[in-house]
C-alpha cells in the first residue's frame, strides 16, 4: 500500500510541523482563500455604506455559494455545515447554502483503478468481475461506480478523490488560523470560531474514512435494519478500506420522483411518514441517526421499502439526552411552555441562571399550534428558525448533536414539501413520543410521565386519555405489552405516588357508589311502589376511566386476540396486587366508618 505524505489526522501540532516545511504551498492557497473572502467582504461593505445590506442579502448569499464552490471540496462542505447553523448566519444565507450541491466533475478511471490496487492489494479486475467505466455519481470527496464481484453480487464501489486528504488538511489548517485571527481581532464575533473549525475538521475526516462509514452502516443495520419498511445495504468489508468502500447495490427511486414511485404502484406520501418516523426512532430510541437523509441518500425500492445510503454523515445522542429530547417534544406538542423552557436549561441550551419569565410567552408564540399544523403551514425548519431568533436575546448554546438534528429534520421537511405539503409532522410524531415515554423504561421518562399525569395528588384524566390514545395509534402497538408496562410503571419508584392517587380515587368512587346504592335500597324498602334501581351513576373517577377506554377503542376496536391478551394481564402479580390495594383501602374506610368516634 502506498505511503501518504501527510498524516491522516486532525492534529493541529502535527499539521503545524508539516506546513512549516511547505511555505510556498501554504502561501499560495492562503492568498487564493483571502482573495475570495476579501472580494466578498468588499461587496458587504458596499451594501452597508449604501444602506442596502438587507435588500441585497439574497444576492450576496448566492454569490457566497458560488465562491464556496470555486474554492473546492473543503469549502463546499463548509457551506453545507453552515447551512444548518442558524445561530451563526442569517436565514436567507441558510436557504441558499442548503442548495449547495456537492457535485464535481469525475476524476479519470485510471486513477480510481490505481487507488483500488493501492488500498485492496490487487488490480481492480481481480476483485470485480465488472466495473462500469462511467461513474454513477461524482462528489467532492469521491465518486461511485456500479460493479459486480467475482462471486456475482452487484455492488456500489465508492472511491476517494485523489489528493483530497492533502487538500482538505491544508484548507482546514488555514481556516483554523483565519478563525483564530478573526475571533481575536473582530469584536462583533461572539461565536467560538476555532471550535467550529475544529468541529468541521472532525466531521470531514470522519466522512473521508470509508472504514468508519462501513462501521456506521453496520451499526445502523443492527439498530434499524429489521424494521419492516427499512432496508440497509450490506457492506463487503473484505473489499473496503480507508479510501475504497464496497457495498450492496440498491435499485431504487428518489423519494421526490413521485410519478416514478406511483408507476410502481406505490404512494409517495406514505414514504414521507415512514422516513419521518424512522428518523424519530433513530433520534429518540437508538440515539444513532442519519444526519443527511436527502433524496439521493434515501431511495424507495420496488418492494415498498426505504433504503438508506451513504453513512458518512452520522451523529449520536447520549441516552440521557434522548430522554430529555423526548420530554421536551412532549411539552412542545402539548403546549406546556413553562416546562419546555426548563427543558432547554436541562439540555444545556440555556445557562441555569436564565430568567425564563419572558421566554415562556415567546415559546408559546412560536410553538402555539404546531400539533395540527401541516409542514407547509408550520414545519420543523420554520419553527426552529424562529426559535434561533431568540439566540441574540439569551445566552443560547447550540450543541453539535442539535445542529445535526436540525439538518436531519430540515432535510426531511424539504422532501415533505415537495411530496406531501399536507404532512403533519408533529401530529404524526406524537404517538411515537408518547409510546417511548412508557416503553423505554427510563426513570427520567417515567418521572416526567408521572408529573404529566398527576397534579396536586389529582390524576389529570384528560392527559392520561391523550397519551394512551396516541400510544394506541402507533404502528407497533401491542396491547398486552403496553398494559404490562403500565403496571410496571405504577409499581416503580416513579409511579408510586400516581398509584396511590389512583387507588385513593377508585376507592373513593366505589365508596360513594356503594353509599348511593345503599340509600336507594333503603328508599325502596320504605315504599314498594318505588322500583329497585337496576343501574347507578358512575362517579367521576370511574366515569373518567370509562371515557379513556372508550376514546382509545374508537381508534382500534378490540378483537378476540386482544381480549385474550387482556385476560393474561389480569393474572399478573401487579394487577392482583393493585386489586388487593383497592380492596384493602375500601376495607380500611368501612372500618373507619363503623368505629366509634
Secondary structure, DSSP 8 states (H G I E B T S, - for coil): ----SS-SS--HHHHHHHHTT-HHHHHHHHHHHHHHHHHHHHHHHHHHHTT-TTTTHHHHHHHHHHHHHHH-HHHHHHHHHHTT-TTTS-HHHHHHHHT---------HHHHHHHHHHHHSS-HHHHEEEE-SS-SEE-SSEEEEEEEETTS-EEEEEEE-TTHHHHHHHHHHHHHHHHHHHHHH-TT--S-HHHHHHHHHHHHHHHH-HHHHHHHHHHHHHHHTTSTTEEE--B-GGG--SSEEEEE----EETT-HHHHHHTT--HHHHHHHHHHHHHHIIIIISEEES---TTTEEE-TTS-EEE---SSEEE--HHHHHHHHHHHHHHHHT-HHHHHHHHHHTTSS-TT---HHHHHHHHHHHTTTTT--TTTS-HHHHHHHHHGGGGTTT----HHHHHHHHHHHHHHHHHHHH-TT--HHHHHHHHHHHHHHHT--HHHHHHHHHHHEETTEE-HHHHHHHHHHHHHSTT--HHHHHHHHHHHHTSTTTHHHHHHHHHHHHHHHHHHHHHHHHHHHHHHH-TTS---S-----HHHHHHHHHHHHHHHHS---HHHHHHHHHHHTSHHHHHHHHHHHHHHHHHHHHHHS--
